[in-house]
Amino acid sequence: MDLVDLRYSTWSLAEAAQERRRPQPRAVRRRVNVYSCARSVVRDRSVSRLAGREERRARQRLRTELGVVQRQLNARTDGRSSLARTDFPGIVPARHRHSALWLA
């Protein structure tokens, strides 16, 4: 089986930086031997189990991060919030089912 992949070479990245433009990816053809059909068994629930587990973990991480920010906002020192409302830390949104789908 032949797969075509788009890749940036070091030369194209350097040239694009010099010319102040976007780099152009180059097509790379790869030869791959496939010995089994992925996802050929429809009744297999391994992907949904992995996706559910990853989704739960992502929600737990998000809840933990938001709880820390909420405690910092609600912590009062001298009648003021200890964290200014504009100083929010970057909270990464939960990426549901991303990892499990890529593992499929």
Steps between C-alpha positions, in 0.01 A plus 500: 500500500632846415433795729562862408591730786566875498822602678704818543868468421760701690595673177141608423455634855821702480416634155149601608640678806740698280227597256247565781235268362333176597704186436373261234474134603639233269330172423683196638395157374544211741459128440318322785424131544166439672456160659156543656194709433458760769151527643375211288309353795206733554403341832834586657446762770865572582491843334189607687650380829824689435305807389282491811802467727681789327187714511460441875863589561469817290192609697675428830803706396276786391303491828823498703646797311176697525476422872848643558409819312169528686675465837752768398222735391301443817800533734483845650788703635419844643150489352628443146532191288852356503486449123407786270219414263728570203780269625332171416744219437469319169265207545522241226153392386410133531569318175242225508567171325811633325756252626282193478405571139864536403583170670232321296 
